[in-house]
Amino acid sequence: MGDTEFMITRDDELYHHGVKGQKWGVHRHQNRDGSLIKSGKKHSTKISNFLSKHKEKTVAKKASKTPTSKEISKLTDDELKKRIDRMDLEIKYKSKYSELHPAKVSAGRKFLKSMTGVTTSSLEKAGKNIGGQLATYFAGELTNKIAGKEVVNPKKGQKDK
């Protein structure tokens, strides 16, 4: 084979990525009586810290969600007016911002907007016509290529006479 060696991968092989020497049903962080060893205590504190942080995040997410109808009914008139005023301000800001910074519109979208007066059936007819012309052109080109000479004028779709 020379200097190059090839490695052939096989799908019928089983690889184990676990803990070396680990036995089924034996937890590596516990003694046989179920008490935790030093690494088990460290592991359990990591898990409890993770769970407490996760719980804090979920509580914060729930607090940031929009209130339900029951919560809204508990609001005072002033609090409700403040929220409504805030929503109105946000709507005004978004509309003003979109006026000052219009979204970039692609040429295709501009073309489609300009075509609003054209009916869909006429667009379908035009598309079929253009598709037929393209098919005729490519068929003529292919015929000429196979024949090795210009037998068909692909722009006309017929033989030159």
C-alpha positions as CSV (number, residue, x, y, z in Angstrom):
1,M,0.0,0.0,0.0
2,G,2.9,2.3,0.3
3,D,3.2,5.2,2.7
4,T,-0.5,5.9,2.8
5,E,-2.7,3.9,5.1
6,F,-6.5,3.8,4.8
7,M,-8.9,3.4,7.7
8,I,-12.1,1.6,6.8
9,T,-15.0,2.5,9.1
10,R,-17.6,-0.2,9.9
11,D,-21.2,0.2,11.0
12,D,-21.4,-3.1,12.7
13,E,-19.0,-2.2,15.5
14,L,-20.1,-1.1,19.0
15,Y,-18.1,1.5,20.9
16,H,-18.5,2.2,24.6
17,H,-17.9,5.7,25.9
18,G,-18.8,5.1,29.5
19,V,-16.7,4.9,32.7
20,K,-14.0,2.2,32.5
21,G,-14.7,-0.5,35.0
22,Q,-18.2,0.7,35.7
23,K,-20.6,-2.1,36.5
24,W,-24.3,-2.2,35.7
25,G,-26.5,-1.0,38.6
26,V,-23.5,0.4,40.6
27,H,-23.5,4.1,41.1
28,R,-20.0,5.5,41.1
29,H,-20.9,8.3,43.6
30,Q,-22.3,6.0,46.3
31,N,-21.2,3.4,48.7
32,R,-23.0,0.1,48.8
33,D,-25.2,1.3,51.7
34,G,-26.3,4.4,49.6
35,S,-24.2,7.0,51.4
36,L,-22.4,9.4,49.2
37,I,-18.6,9.4,48.9
38,K,-16.7,12.7,48.4
39,S,-17.1,12.8,44.6
40,G,-20.8,12.0,45.1
41,K,-21.3,14.9,47.5
42,K,-19.5,17.2,45.0
43,H,-21.7,15.8,42.2
44,S,-25.0,16.3,44.1
45,T,-24.1,19.9,44.9
46,K,-23.4,20.6,41.2
47,I,-26.8,19.2,40.4
48,S,-28.6,21.1,43.1
49,N,-26.9,24.3,42.0
50,F,-27.9,23.7,38.4
51,L,-31.5,23.0,39.4
52,S,-31.8,26.1,41.5
53,K,-30.4,28.3,38.7
54,H,-32.8,26.6,36.3
55,K,-35.7,27.2,38.7
56,E,-34.8,30.9,39.0
57,K,-34.7,31.3,35.2
58,T,-38.1,29.7,34.8
59,V,-39.6,31.9,37.6
60,A,-38.1,35.0,35.9
61,K,-39.6,33.9,32.5
62,K,-43.0,33.4,34.0
63,A,-42.8,36.8,35.7
64,S,-41.9,38.5,32.4
65,K,-44.9,37.0,30.5
66,T,-48.0,39.0,29.8
67,P,-50.5,38.8,32.6
68,T,-53.5,36.6,32.4
69,S,-57.1,38.0,32.5
70,K,-57.3,37.2,36.2
71,E,-54.2,39.2,36.9
72,I,-55.4,42.1,34.8
73,S,-58.7,42.2,36.7
74,K,-56.7,42.7,39.9
75,L,-54.9,45.8,38.6
76,T,-56.0,49.2,39.7
77,D,-57.3,51.8,37.2
78,D,-54.1,53.8,37.3
79,E,-51.9,50.7,36.6
80,L,-54.1,49.7,33.7
81,K,-54.0,53.2,32.2
82,K,-50.2,53.3,32.5
83,R,-50.0,49.9,30.7
84,I,-52.3,51.1,27.9
85,D,-50.4,54.4,27.6
86,R,-47.2,52.4,27.3
87,M,-48.6,50.1,24.6
88,D,-49.9,53.2,22.6
89,L,-46.4,54.8,22.9
90,E,-44.8,51.6,21.6
91,I,-47.2,51.4,18.6
92,K,-46.5,55.0,17.8
93,Y,-42.8,54.5,18.0
94,K,-42.9,51.5,15.7
95,S,-45.0,53.3,13.1
96,K,-42.8,56.4,13.2
97,Y,-39.6,54.3,13.0
98,S,-40.9,52.4,10.0
99,E,-41.7,55.8,8.3
100,L,-38.2,57.1,8.9
101,H,-36.5,53.8,8.1
102,P,-38.5,52.0,5.4
103,A,-37.7,48.4,4.8
104,K,-35.6,47.6,1.7
105,V,-37.9,46.1,-1.0
106,S,-36.4,43.8,-3.6
107,A,-36.9,44.4,-7.3
108,G,-39.1,41.3,-7.5
109,R,-41.4,42.5,-4.8
110,K,-41.6,45.9,-6.4
111,F,-42.5,44.2,-9.7
112,L,-45.2,42.2,-8.1
113,K,-46.7,45.3,-6.4
114,S,-46.8,47.0,-9.8
115,M,-48.6,44.0,-11.3
116,T,-51.6,44.2,-8.9
117,G,-54.0,45.2,-11.8
118,V,-53.0,42.1,-13.9
119,T,-55.2,39.1,-13.3
120,T,-53.7,35.8,-12.3
121,S,-55.1,34.0,-15.4
122,S,-53.2,36.3,-17.7
123,L,-50.1,35.8,-15.7
124,E,-50.6,32.0,-16.0
125,K,-51.0,32.3,-19.8
126,A,-47.9,34.4,-20.1
127,G,-45.9,31.9,-18.0
128,K,-47.1,29.0,-20.1
129,N,-46.2,30.9,-23.3
130,I,-42.7,31.7,-22.1
131,G,-42.2,28.2,-20.8
132,G,-43.2,26.8,-24.3
133,Q,-40.8,29.1,-26.0
134,L,-38.0,28.1,-23.7
135,A,-38.7,24.4,-24.3
136,T,-38.8,24.9,-28.1
137,Y,-35.5,26.8,-28.0
138,F,-33.7,24.2,-25.9
139,A,-35.1,21.4,-28.0
140,G,-33.8,23.1,-31.1
141,E,-30.4,23.6,-29.6
142,L,-30.2,20.0,-28.5
143,T,-31.3,18.8,-32.0
144,N,-28.5,20.9,-33.6
145,K,-26.0,19.5,-31.1
146,I,-27.0,15.9,-31.8
147,A,-27.0,16.4,-35.6
148,G,-23.7,18.2,-35.6
149,K,-24.9,21.0,-37.8
150,E,-27.7,23.6,-37.8
151,V,-30.8,21.7,-38.8
152,V,-33.3,23.8,-36.8
153,N,-33.3,27.5,-36.1
154,P,-33.9,27.4,-32.3
155,K,-35.2,31.0,-32.3
156,K,-38.0,30.1,-34.7
157,G,-38.5,26.5,-33.7
158,Q,-38.6,25.2,-37.3
159,K,-36.4,24.3,-40.2
160,D,-34.9,27.1,-42.3
161,K,-36.2,26.8,-45.8
